Amino acid sequence: MMLSCELHNSSGVKGGITNFDPAEDEKYLSWLQVVNQDELVTALRGDGRKQAAQRMLRQKKDGQLVLYDSSGFETASG
């Protein structure tokens, strides 16, 4: 998100300083230059959901799965 803001000169960015190596992000720069903010947010949310699903499967496999109800309270894992 920081790179997108920097590329599109969005306000609120603190000078474009990150703690990431810019060389690692070069493969995404061409895509970030043409994607709009809504598309970026949708892509990031999809990546987050994918990571959460993988983590949940790994925890379930290891017997460490913790489930929460809609109120955010821990429930018994199945």
C-alpha distances in whole Angstrom, upper triangle without the diagonal:
4,5,5,6,9,10,11,12,11,13,12,10,13,14,11,12,11,13,12,15,13,16,14,11,14,14,11,11,14,12,9,12,13,11,11,9,11,11,8,8,12,11,9,12,14,13,13,17,18,17,19,22,22,23,25,27,27,28,31,32,33,34,31,30,30,30,29,30,29,29,28,31,32,34,36,34,36
4,5,5,6,9,10,10,9,11,10,8,10,10,7,9,8,11,10,13,11,15,14,11,13,15,12,12,15,14,10,12,15,13,13,11,14,15,11,12,15,14,12,15,18,16,16,20,21,20,22,25,25,25,28,30,30,30,33,35,35,36,33,32,32,32,31,33,31,32,30,33,34,36,38,37,39
4,5,5,6,9,10,10,13,13,10,12,11,8,10,9,12,10,12,9,12,12,8,10,12,9,8,11,11,8,9,12,12,12,11,15,14,11,13,16,14,13,16,18,17,18,21,22,21,23,26,26,26,29,31,31,32,35,36,36,38,35,34,34,34,34,36,34,35,33,36,36,39,41,39,41
4,5,5,6,8,8,11,12,10,13,13,10,13,12,15,14,15,13,15,15,11,12,13,10,8,10,9,6,7,10,8,9,8,11,11,8,11,14,13,12,15,17,16,17,21,21,21,23,26,26,27,29,31,31,33,35,36,37,39,36,35,35,34,34,35,33,34,32,36,36,39,41,39,41
4,6,5,6,5,8,9,7,10,10,8,11,12,15,15,17,14,17,17,14,15,17,13,12,14,13,9,10,12,11,10,9,12,13,11,12,15,15,14,17,19,19,19,22,24,23,25,28,29,29,31,33,34,35,37,39,39,40,38,36,36,35,34,35,34,34,32,36,37,39,42,40,42
4,5,5,6,9,10,7,9,8,6,9,11,14,14,15,12,15,16,13,14,16,13,11,13,14,10,10,13,13,13,12,16,16,14,15,19,18,17,20,22,21,22,25,26,25,28,30,30,31,33,35,35,36,39,40,41,42,40,38,38,38,37,39,37,37,35,39,40,42,44,43,45
4,6,8,11,13,11,13,12,9,13,13,17,16,16,13,15,16,12,12,14,11,8,10,11,8,6,10,11,11,11,15,15,13,15,18,17,17,20,22,21,22,26,26,26,28,31,31,32,34,36,36,37,40,41,42,43,41,40,39,39,39,40,38,39,37,41,41,44,46,44,46
4,5,9,12,11,14,13,11,15,16,19,19,19,16,19,19,16,16,17,14,11,12,12,9,7,10,10,9,10,13,14,12,15,17,17,17,20,22,22,23,26,27,27,29,31,32,33,35,37,37,39,41,42,43,45,42,40,40,40,39,40,37,38,37,40,41,44,46,45,46
4,6,9,8,11,10,9,13,15,19,19,20,17,20,21,17,18,20,17,14,15,16,12,11,13,14,13,12,16,17,15,17,20,20,20,22,25,24,25,28,29,29,31,34,34,35,37,39,39,40,43,44,45,46,43,42,41,41,40,41,39,39,38,41,42,45,47,46,48
4,7,7,10,11,10,14,15,19,19,21,18,22,22,18,19,21,18,16,17,17,13,13,14,14,12,10,14,16,14,15,18,19,18,20,23,23,23,26,28,28,29,32,33,33,35,37,38,38,41,43,43,44,41,40,39,38,37,38,35,36,34,38,39,42,45,43,45
4,6,9,10,10,14,16,19,20,22,20,24,24,21,22,24,21,19,21,20,17,16,18,17,15,13,16,19,17,17,20,21,20,22,25,25,25,28,30,29,30,33,34,34,36,39,39,40,42,44,44,45,42,40,39,39,37,38,35,35,34,38,39,42,45,44,46
4,6,9,10,12,14,17,19,21,20,24,24,21,23,25,22,20,22,22,18,18,20,19,17,14,17,20,17,17,21,21,20,21,25,24,24,27,29,28,29,32,33,32,34,37,37,37,40,42,42,43,40,38,37,37,35,36,34,33,32,35,37,40,43,42,44
4,6,6,8,10,14,15,18,16,20,20,18,19,22,19,17,20,20,16,17,19,18,17,14,18,19,16,17,20,20,18,21,24,23,22,26,27,26,28,31,31,31,33,36,36,36,39,41,40,42,39,37,36,36,35,36,34,34,32,36,37,40,42,41,44
4,6,7,9,13,15,17,16,20,20,19,21,23,21,19,22,22,19,19,22,21,20,18,21,23,20,20,23,23,21,23,26,25,24,28,29,28,29,33,33,32,35,37,37,37,40,42,41,42,39,38,37,37,36,38,36,35,33,36,38,41,43,42,45
4,6,9,12,14,16,14,18,19,17,19,22,20,18,21,21,18,18,21,21,20,19,22,23,20,21,25,24,22,25,28,26,26,30,31,29,31,34,34,34,36,39,38,39,42,43,43,44,41,40,40,40,39,41,39,39,37,40,41,44,46,45,47
4,6,10,11,13,11,15,16,14,15,18,16,14,18,18,15,15,19,18,18,17,20,21,18,19,22,21,19,22,25,23,23,27,28,26,28,31,31,31,34,36,35,36,39,40,40,42,39,38,37,38,37,39,37,37,35,38,39,42,44,43,45
4,7,9,11,10,14,15,14,16,19,17,16,19,20,17,18,21,21,21,19,23,23,20,20,24,23,20,23,25,23,23,27,28,26,28,31,31,30,33,35,34,35,38,39,38,40,37,37,36,37,36,39,37,37,35,37,38,41,43,42,44
4,5,8,9,12,12,11,14,17,15,15,19,19,16,18,21,20,21,19,22,22,18,19,22,20,18,21,23,20,20,24,24,22,24,28,27,26,29,32,30,31,34,35,35,37,34,33,33,34,34,36,35,35,32,35,35,38,40,38,41
4,7,9,12,12,12,15,17,17,17,21,21,19,21,24,23,24,22,24,24,20,21,24,22,19,22,24,21,20,24,24,22,24,27,26,25,28,30,29,29,33,34,33,35,32,32,32,33,33,36,35,35,32,34,34,37,39,37,40
4,6,9,8,8,12,14,13,14,18,18,16,18,21,21,22,21,23,22,19,20,22,20,17,20,22,19,19,23,22,20,22,25,24,24,27,29,27,28,32,32,31,34,31,31,32,33,33,36,35,36,33,35,35,37,39,37,39
4,5,6,7,10,12,13,13,17,18,16,18,22,21,23,22,25,24,20,22,24,21,19,23,24,20,21,25,24,22,25,27,26,26,29,30,29,30,34,34,33,36,33,34,34,36,36,39,38,39,36,38,38,40,42,39,41
4,5,5,7,10,10,10,13,15,13,15,18,19,20,20,23,22,18,20,23,20,19,22,23,20,22,25,24,23,26,28,27,27,31,32,31,32,35,36,35,38,36,36,36,37,37,40,39,40,37,40,40,42,43,41,43
4,5,5,8,10,10,13,15,15,16,19,20,22,22,25,23,20,22,24,21,20,24,24,21,23,26,25,23,27,29,27,28,31,32,31,33,36,35,35,38,36,36,37,38,39,42,41,42,39,42,41,43,44,42,43
4,6,7,9,10,13,14,14,16,19,19,21,21,23,21,18,20,22,18,17,21,21,18,19,23,21,20,23,25,23,24,27,28,27,29,32,32,32,35,33,33,34,35,36,38,38,39,36,38,38,40,41,38,40
4,5,6,7,10,11,10,12,15,15,17,17,20,18,15,17,19,16,15,19,19,16,18,21,20,19,23,25,23,24,27,28,28,30,32,33,33,35,33,33,34,35,35,37,37,38,35,38,37,40,41,38,40
4,5,5,8,10,10,11,14,15,18,19,21,19,16,19,21,18,17,21,21,19,21,24,23,22,26,27,26,27,31,31,30,33,35,35,36,39,37,36,37,38,38,41,40,41,39,41,41,43,44,42,43
4,6,7,8,10,12,13,14,17,18,20,17,15,18,19,16,16,20,19,17,20,22,21,20,24,25,24,26,29,29,29,31,33,33,34,37,35,35,36,36,37,39,38,40,38,40,40,42,43,40,41
4,6,5,6,9,11,11,14,14,16,14,11,15,16,12,13,17,16,14,17,20,19,19,22,24,23,24,27,28,28,30,33,33,34,36,34,33,34,35,35,37,36,37,35,38,38,40,41,38,39
4,5,5,6,9,10,13,14,17,15,12,16,17,15,15,19,19,17,20,23,22,22,25,27,26,28,31,32,32,34,36,36,37,40,38,37,37,37,38,39,38,39,37,40,41,42,44,42,43
4,6,5,7,9,12,15,17,14,13,17,18,15,17,20,20,19,22,24,23,24,27,28,28,30,32,33,33,36,38,38,39,41,40,39,39,39,39,41,40,41,39,43,43,44,46,43,44
4,5,6,6,10,12,14,11,10,13,14,12,13,17,16,16,19,21,20,21,24,25,25,27,30,30,31,33,35,36,37,39,37,36,37,36,36,38,36,38,36,39,40,41,43,40,41
4,5,5,8,9,12,10,8,12,13,11,12,16,16,15,18,20,20,21,24,25,25,27,29,31,31,33,35,36,37,39,37,35,36,35,35,36,35,36,35,38,38,40,42,40,41
4,6,8,11,13,12,11,14,16,15,16,19,20,19,21,24,24,25,27,29,29,31,33,34,35,37,39,40,41,43,41,39,39,39,39,40,38,39,38,41,42,44,46,43,44
4,7,10,12,10,10,14,15,14,16,18,19,19,21,23,24,25,27,29,29,31,33,34,35,37,39,40,41,43,41,39,40,39,38,39,37,39,38,41,42,44,45,43,44
4,7,8,6,6,10,11,10,12,15,15,16,18,20,20,22,24,25,26,28,30,31,32,34,36,37,38,40,38,36,36,35,35,36,34,35,34,38,38,40,42,40,41
4,6,5,6,9,10,11,12,14,16,17,18,20,21,23,24,26,27,29,30,32,33,35,36,38,39,40,38,36,36,35,34,34,32,34,33,36,37,39,41,40,41
4,5,5,6,9,10,10,12,14,15,16,18,20,21,22,24,26,27,28,30,31,33,34,36,37,38,36,34,33,32,31,32,29,30,29,33,34,36,39,37,38
4,5,5,6,9,10,11,12,14,15,17,18,20,21,23,24,26,27,29,30,31,33,35,36,37,35,32,32,30,29,29,27,28,28,31,33,34,37,35,36
4,6,5,6,9,10,11,12,14,15,17,18,20,21,23,24,26,27,29,30,32,33,35,36,34,32,31,30,29,30,28,30,29,32,33,35,37,35,36
4,5,5,6,9,10,11,12,14,15,16,18,20,21,22,24,26,27,28,30,32,33,34,32,30,30,29,28,29,27,29,28,31,32,34,36,34,35
4,5,5,6,9,10,10,12,14,15,16,18,20,21,22,24,26,27,28,30,31,32,30,28,27,26,25,26,24,25,24,28,29,30,33,31,32
4,6,5,6,9,10,11,12,14,15,17,18,20,21,23,24,26,27,29,30,31,29,27,27,25,24,25,23,25,24,27,28,30,32,30,31
4,5,5,6,9,10,11,12,14,15,17,18,20,21,23,24,26,27,29,30,28,26,26,25,25,26,25,27,25,29,29,30,32,30,30
4,5,5,6,9,10,10,12,14,15,16,18,20,21,22,24,26,27,28,26,24,24,23,23,24,23,25,23,26,26,28,30,28,29
4,5,5,6,9,10,10,12,14,15,16,18,20,21,22,24,26,26,24,22,22,21,20,21,20,21,20,23,24,25,27,25,26
4,5,5,6,9,10,11,12,14,15,17,18,20,21,23,24,25,24,21,22,21,21,22,21,23,22,25,25,26,27,25,25
4,5,5,6,9,10,11,12,14,15,17,18,20,21,23,24,22,20,21,21,21,23,22,24,22,25,25,26,27,25,25
4,5,5,6,9,10,10,12,14,15,16,18,20,21,22,20,18,18,18,18,20,19,21,19,21,21,23,24,22,23
4,5,5,6,9,10,10,12,14,15,16,18,20,21,19,16,17,16,16,18,17,19,18,20,20,21,22,20,21
4,5,5,6,9,10,11,12,14,15,17,18,20,19,16,18,17,18,20,20,23,20,23,22,23,23,20,21
4,5,5,6,9,10,11,12,14,15,16,18,16,15,16,16,17,20,20,22,20,22,20,22,22,20,21
4,5,5,6,9,10,10,12,14,15,16,14,12,13,13,14,16,17,19,16,18,17,18,19,16,17
4,5,5,6,9,10,10,12,14,15,14,12,13,13,14,17,17,20,18,19,18,18,18,15,16
4,5,5,6,9,10,11,12,14,13,12,14,15,17,20,21,23,20,22,20,20,20,17,17
4,5,5,6,8,10,10,12,10,9,11,12,15,18,19,21,18,19,17,18,18,15,16
4,5,5,6,8,10,10,9,7,9,9,12,15,17,19,16,17,15,15,15,11,12
4,5,5,6,9,10,10,8,11,12,15,18,20,22,20,20,18,17,16,13,12
4,5,5,6,9,8,8,12,14,17,20,22,24,21,21,18,18,17,14,14
4,5,5,6,5,5,8,11,14,17,20,21,18,18,15,15,14,11,12
4,5,5,6,5,8,10,14,17,19,21,19,18,15,14,13,9,9
4,6,8,8,12,14,18,21,23,25,22,22,19,18,16,12,12
4,6,8,11,14,18,21,24,25,22,21,18,18,16,12,13
4,6,9,12,15,19,22,23,20,19,15,14,12,9,10
4,6,10,13,17,20,21,17,16,13,13,11,9,11
4,6,10,13,16,18,15,14,11,10,9,6,8
4,7,10,13,14,11,10,7,7,7,6,9
4,7,10,11,9,8,6,5,7,6,8
4,7,8,5,5,4,5,8,9,11
4,5,5,6,6,6,10,11,13
4,5,7,10,10,14,14,16
4,6,9,10,14,16,18
4,7,9,13,14,17
4,6,10,12,15
4,7,9,12
4,6,9
4,6
4
